[in-house]
Amino acid sequence: MTFTKDTIVAEVMMKAPQTQPLFLNIGMHCLGCAFATGETIEQACNTHGVDPDDFLEELNDFLASEA
């Protein structure tokens, strides 16, 4: 499973809930809020001052290491 900048945050939470600590570590504490259901990873990263490419690399590497 690989996520992109266009993936909705809530989709990540449904498909890979084990990634929650990665989001929490960068200040995304509202994983269950209304914004999570309509906000892309790129939008969330931009809101929290995080480079989306760096975050996606960390996220997808984390998931690949579980396989």
CYANA upper distance limits for C-alpha pairs under 8 A (distance plus 0.5 A):
  1 MET  CA     60 ASN  CA      8.37
  1 MET  CA     63 LEU  CA      7.80
  1 MET  CA     64 ALA  CA      8.35
  2 THR  CA     60 ASN  CA      6.31
  2 THR  CA     63 LEU  CA      8.33
  3 PHE  CA      7 THR  CA      6.55
  3 PHE  CA     12 VAL  CA      8.17
  3 PHE  CA     56 LEU  CA      7.63
  3 PHE  CA     59 LEU  CA      8.41
  3 PHE  CA     60 ASN  CA      7.13
  4 THR  CA     41 ILE  CA      7.90
  4 THR  CA     56 LEU  CA      7.37
  5 LYS  CA     40 THR  CA      6.91
  5 LYS  CA     41 ILE  CA      5.67
  5 LYS  CA     42 GLU  CA      5.21
  5 LYS  CA     52 PRO  CA      7.37
  5 LYS  CA     53 ASP  CA      8.31
  5 LYS  CA     56 LEU  CA      7.88
  6 ASP  CA     40 THR  CA      5.73
  6 ASP  CA     41 ILE  CA      6.82
  6 ASP  CA     42 GLU  CA      7.12
  7 THR  CA     11 GLU  CA      7.36
  7 THR  CA     12 VAL  CA      7.84
  7 THR  CA     40 THR  CA      5.74
  7 THR  CA     41 ILE  CA      6.34
  8 ILE  CA     12 VAL  CA      7.30
  8 ILE  CA     36 ALA  CA      7.50
  8 ILE  CA     37 THR  CA      7.10
  8 ILE  CA     38 GLY  CA      6.68
  8 ILE  CA     39 GLU  CA      5.98
  8 ILE  CA     40 THR  CA      4.65
  8 ILE  CA     41 ILE  CA      6.49
  9 VAL  CA     13 MET  CA      7.01
  9 VAL  CA     31 LEU  CA      7.84
  9 VAL  CA     36 ALA  CA      5.64
  9 VAL  CA     37 THR  CA      7.06
  9 VAL  CA     38 GLY  CA      8.05
  9 VAL  CA     39 GLU  CA      6.64
  9 VAL  CA     40 THR  CA      6.17
  9 VAL  CA     41 ILE  CA      6.11
  9 VAL  CA     44 ALA  CA      8.28
 10 ALA  CA     14 MET  CA      6.73
 10 ALA  CA     31 LEU  CA      7.58
 10 ALA  CA     32 GLY  CA      7.88
 10 ALA  CA     36 ALA  CA      5.65
 10 ALA  CA     37 THR  CA      5.52
 10 ALA  CA     38 GLY  CA      8.18
 11 GLU  CA     15 LYS  CA      6.60
 11 GLU  CA     37 THR  CA      8.21
 12 VAL  CA     16 ALA  CA      5.91
 12 VAL  CA     17 PRO  CA      7.39
 12 VAL  CA     19 THR  CA      8.34
 13 MET  CA     17 PRO  CA      5.04
 13 MET  CA     18 GLN  CA      8.43
 13 MET  CA     19 THR  CA      7.85
 13 MET  CA     20 GLN  CA      7.54
 13 MET  CA     31 LEU  CA      8.09
 19 THR  CA     23 PHE  CA      7.45
 19 THR  CA     59 LEU  CA      7.72
 19 THR  CA     62 PHE  CA      8.41
 19 THR  CA     63 LEU  CA      8.49
 20 GLN  CA     24 LEU  CA      6.71
 20 GLN  CA     31 LEU  CA      8.36
 21 PRO  CA     25 ASN  CA      6.44
 22 LEU  CA     26 ILE  CA      7.33
 22 LEU  CA     59 LEU  CA      7.63
 23 PHE  CA     27 GLY  CA      7.15
 23 PHE  CA     28 MET  CA      5.67
 23 PHE  CA     29 HIS  CA      7.70
 23 PHE  CA     31 LEU  CA      8.48
 24 LEU  CA     28 MET  CA      5.51
 24 LEU  CA     29 HIS  CA      5.86
 26 ILE  CA     48 HIS  CA      8.03
 26 ILE  CA     50 VAL  CA      7.84
 27 GLY  CA     48 HIS  CA      7.24
 28 MET  CA     44 ALA  CA      8.18
 28 MET  CA     48 HIS  CA      7.58
 30 CYS  CA     35 PHE  CA      8.45
 30 CYS  CA     36 ALA  CA      7.69
 31 LEU  CA     36 ALA  CA      6.21
 32 GLY  CA     36 ALA  CA      6.67
 32 GLY  CA     37 THR  CA      8.38
 33 CYS  CA     37 THR  CA      7.87
 34 ALA  CA     38 GLY  CA      7.79
 35 PHE  CA     39 GLU  CA      6.03
 36 ALA  CA     40 THR  CA      8.28
 39 GLU  CA     43 GLN  CA      6.50
 39 GLU  CA     44 ALA  CA      6.79
 40 THR  CA     44 ALA  CA      6.67
 41 ILE  CA     45 CYS  CA      6.53
 41 ILE  CA     52 PRO  CA      7.55
 42 GLU  CA     46 ASN  CA      6.64
 42 GLU  CA     52 PRO  CA      5.80
 43 GLN  CA     47 THR  CA      6.63
 44 ALA  CA     48 HIS  CA      6.78
 45 CYS  CA     49 GLY  CA      6.49
 45 CYS  CA     50 VAL  CA      5.25
 45 CYS  CA     51 ASP  CA      6.77
 45 CYS  CA     52 PRO  CA      5.92
 45 CYS  CA     55 PHE  CA      8.24
 46 ASN  CA     50 VAL  CA      6.34
 46 ASN  CA     51 ASP  CA      7.44
 46 ASN  CA     52 PRO  CA      7.58
 50 VAL  CA     54 ASP  CA      8.36
 50 VAL  CA     55 PHE  CA      7.67
 51 ASP  CA     55 PHE  CA      6.78
 52 PRO  CA     56 LEU  CA      6.46
 53 ASP  CA     57 GLU  CA      6.65
 54 ASP  CA     58 GLU  CA      6.86
 55 PHE  CA     59 LEU  CA      6.55
 56 LEU  CA     60 ASN  CA      6.37
 57 GLU  CA     61 ASP  CA      6.37
 58 GLU  CA     62 PHE  CA      6.53
 59 LEU  CA     63 LEU  CA      6.92
 60 ASN  CA     64 ALA  CA      6.58
 61 ASP  CA     65 SER  CA      6.61
 62 PHE  CA     66 GLU  CA      7.24
 63 LEU  CA     67 ALA  CA      7.39
